[in-house]
Amino acid sequence: MNRKLTEADIRATWDALTRRQGRATGRQVRAALRTQFGVAGSTSRVFALCRQWNAEAAEARSSEPALHARIRELEAELAKAQAAKAAALERALLAEEREIRHQDHWANEIHELRQVVAKLSSKPFPT
């Protein structure tokens, strides 16, 4: 029976080999496919996929240090932004508290003045 291997089958085998060995050649993948599925797949197809995936993996490995550096940089920026946010929130709460005290002070002052005016207006003016 002629069985066509899917790209997912080949990729799963390639992934398993690269996890075990770090890199997988086309021959290794075909041998593993033959063991696992009983068929090795087309040489040109398997080799082309292995070349593509090995190149992608190499590119990912080469960009890892730069990626990790960028991640650390972004984490530092995030920490700064969170600290700035906390400081701004603290300032806002303090300003709100001051504004409430200010409003309360003048509300009490106006209340006292109204009481004085009410007391004075209830007394007849001296003649």
C-alpha positions as CSV (number, residue, x, y, z in Angstrom):
1,M,0.0,0.0,0.0
2,N,1.4,3.4,-1.0
3,R,1.0,5.8,2.0
4,K,1.6,9.5,1.6
5,L,3.2,11.1,4.6
6,T,1.7,14.5,5.6
7,E,3.9,17.5,6.3
8,A,2.7,17.2,9.9
9,D,4.0,13.6,10.2
10,I,7.4,14.7,8.8
11,R,7.5,17.7,11.1
12,A,6.6,15.7,14.2
13,T,9.4,13.3,13.4
14,W,11.9,16.1,12.7
15,D,10.8,17.9,16.0
16,A,11.4,14.7,18.0
17,L,14.9,14.2,16.4
18,T,15.9,17.8,17.0
19,R,14.8,17.7,20.6
20,R,16.9,14.5,21.1
21,Q,19.9,15.5,19.0
22,G,19.8,19.3,18.5
23,R,19.7,18.9,14.7
24,A,18.2,16.4,12.3
25,T,19.5,15.5,8.8
26,G,17.3,14.4,6.0
27,R,18.7,10.9,6.2
28,Q,17.9,10.7,9.9
29,V,14.4,11.9,9.4
30,R,13.8,9.4,6.6
31,A,15.1,6.6,8.7
32,A,12.9,7.6,11.6
33,L,9.9,7.9,9.3
34,R,10.6,4.4,7.9
35,T,10.7,3.1,11.5
36,Q,7.6,4.9,12.6
37,F,5.4,4.8,9.6
38,G,6.9,2.0,7.5
39,V,7.6,4.5,4.6
40,A,10.4,7.0,4.3
41,G,8.7,9.6,2.1
42,S,10.1,11.2,-1.1
43,T,13.8,12.0,-0.7
44,S,13.6,15.4,-2.3
45,R,10.5,16.4,-0.3
46,V,11.9,15.3,3.1
47,F,15.3,16.8,2.4
48,A,13.7,20.1,1.3
49,L,11.6,20.3,4.4
50,C,14.5,19.4,6.7
51,R,16.7,22.1,5.0
52,Q,13.9,24.7,5.5
53,W,13.3,23.8,9.2
54,N,17.0,23.5,10.0
55,A,17.5,27.0,8.5
56,E,14.6,28.4,10.5
57,A,15.9,26.8,13.7
58,A,19.4,28.2,13.0
59,E,17.9,31.7,12.4
60,A,15.9,31.5,15.6
61,R,19.0,30.3,17.6
62,S,21.1,33.2,16.2
63,S,18.5,35.8,17.1
64,E,18.0,34.4,20.6
65,P,20.7,36.6,22.3
66,A,19.3,39.7,20.7
67,L,15.8,38.6,21.5
68,H,16.7,38.0,25.2
69,A,18.5,41.4,25.4
70,R,15.4,43.1,23.9
71,I,13.1,41.2,26.4
72,R,15.3,42.4,29.3
73,E,15.2,45.9,27.9
74,L,11.4,45.8,27.7
75,E,11.1,44.4,31.2
76,A,13.2,47.2,32.5
77,E,11.0,49.8,30.7
78,L,7.9,48.1,32.1
79,A,9.3,48.3,35.6
80,K,10.1,52.0,35.1
81,A,6.6,52.6,33.7
82,Q,5.0,50.7,36.6
83,A,7.1,52.8,39.1
84,A,6.1,56.0,37.4
85,K,2.4,54.9,37.4
86,A,2.6,54.2,41.2
87,A,4.2,57.6,41.8
88,A,1.6,59.4,39.7
89,L,-1.2,57.6,41.5
90,E,0.3,58.5,44.9
91,R,0.6,62.2,43.8
92,A,-3.0,62.1,42.5
93,L,-4.3,60.7,45.7
94,L,-2.4,63.3,47.7
95,A,-3.7,66.1,45.5
96,E,-7.2,64.8,45.9
97,E,-6.8,64.7,49.7
98,R,-5.5,68.3,49.7
99,E,-8.4,69.4,47.5
100,I,-10.9,67.8,49.9
101,R,-9.3,69.5,52.9
102,H,-9.3,72.8,51.0
103,Q,-13.0,72.5,50.1
104,D,-13.9,71.5,53.6
105,H,-12.0,74.5,55.1
106,W,-13.8,77.0,52.9
107,A,-17.2,75.3,53.4
108,N,-16.7,75.6,57.2
109,E,-15.6,79.2,56.8
110,I,-18.7,80.1,54.7
111,H,-20.9,78.2,57.1
112,E,-19.6,80.2,60.1
113,L,-20.0,83.5,58.1
114,R,-23.6,82.6,57.3
115,Q,-24.2,81.9,61.0
116,V,-22.8,85.3,61.9
117,V,-24.9,87.0,59.2
118,A,-28.0,85.1,60.5
119,K,-27.3,86.1,64.1
120,L,-26.7,89.7,63.1
121,S,-29.8,90.0,60.9
122,S,-32.0,88.6,63.7
123,K,-30.9,91.5,66.0
124,P,-32.3,94.9,65.4
125,F,-29.7,97.5,64.3
126,P,-28.7,99.8,67.1
127,T,-29.9,103.3,66.7
